[in-house]
Amino acid sequence: MFRRRKIPARADIFDERKLPAWLVVHDAWYNVLEARALPPGTDLLRVYLVELLRYHDDGWRLSQFSAFGAYFFASKRGELKRRVFITIDHPGGEPRVWV
C-alpha cells in the first residue's frame, strides 16, 4: 500500500522561536541521516547559515537553497544527495507534546 509522505512544517528562521526545532538531513528517499534537536530560543538563522557554510567548506556542491523555506540541497561525489532543513516537526514523526 502506498503511503503519502507528510511534508514537515517549515520553521520561520527569521522569527524569534519560542518552540523547539530540529535540524534534519535526509537523502533522496527521505531516510533521516542526521537529526539534531534545537532548544527553544536558538537563533535559527545562525544555525541555518553555519550549516550551509559547513557543507560548503567540506566540499559539498550546494543547490536550491532557501532561507524562507529553511532548506538547502547538497551533493558530493561518492555521497548521497542530501536535503538539509530546519523544521518544527519531530523528524521521527512523533506527535508533539506541549507541557
C-alpha positions in Angstrom: 0.0 0.0 0.0 1.3 3.4 -0.9 1.6 5.9 1.9 1.9 9.6 1.3 4.8 11.4 2.8 3.9 14.2 5.3 5.7 17.4 4.5 7.5 18.7 7.6 6.3 22.1 8.9 8.6 24.9 7.9 10.4 26.7 10.7 10.4 30.5 10.4 14.1 31.2 10.9 13.7 34.9 11.0 11.2 34.8 13.9 12.4 34.5 17.5 11.4 30.9 18.1 9.8 30.0 21.4 9.3 26.4 20.3 11.9 23.6 19.9 13.0 22.9 16.3 15.2 20.3 14.6 17.9 20.4 12.0 17.3 17.4 9.8 19.3 15.9 7.0 17.7 13.3 4.7 18.6 11.6 1.5 16.5 11.4 -1.8 14.4 8.6 -0.3 13.6 10.6 2.8 15.7 8.4 5.1 16.9 10.6 8.0 20.7 10.7 8.0 21.0 13.2 10.8 18.7 15.0 13.2 19.7 17.5 15.8 17.4 19.0 18.4 17.5 22.8 18.7 16.1 24.0 22.0 13.7 26.9 22.3 15.4 30.3 22.0 18.0 29.0 19.5 19.0 31.5 16.8 17.7 29.5 13.8 19.0 31.9 11.2 22.5 31.4 12.6 22.1 27.6 12.7 21.0 27.6 9.1 23.9 29.8 7.9 26.5 27.9 9.9 25.3 24.6 8.5 25.2 26.0 4.9 28.8 27.2 5.3 29.9 23.9 7.0 28.7 21.9 4.0 30.4 24.4 1.6 33.7 24.2 3.5 33.5 20.4 3.4 33.4 20.4 -0.4 29.7 19.8 -1.0 28.0 21.4 -4.0 25.1 23.4 -2.8 21.9 24.0 -4.8 18.4 25.2 -4.4 18.7 26.9 -1.1 16.0 29.0 0.5 16.1 30.9 3.7 12.3 31.3 3.6 11.9 27.5 3.3 14.8 26.9 5.7 16.4 24.3 3.5 19.2 23.6 1.0 20.3 20.7 -1.1 23.9 19.4 -1.1 25.7 16.8 -3.3 29.2 15.4 -3.3 30.9 12.8 -5.4 30.6 9.4 -3.6 27.9 10.6 -1.2 24.1 10.6 -1.3 22.5 13.8 -2.3 21.0 15.5 0.8 18.4 17.9 1.8 19.2 19.9 4.9 16.4 21.7 6.6 15.1 23.2 9.8 11.6 22.1 10.9 9.4 22.4 14.0 8.2 18.8 13.5 9.9 15.9 15.2 11.9 14.1 12.5 10.7 10.7 13.7 7.1 11.6 13.1 6.3 11.5 16.8 3.5 13.8 17.9 4.5 17.0 19.7 3.6 17.1 23.4 3.3 20.7 24.8 3.8 21.0 28.5 
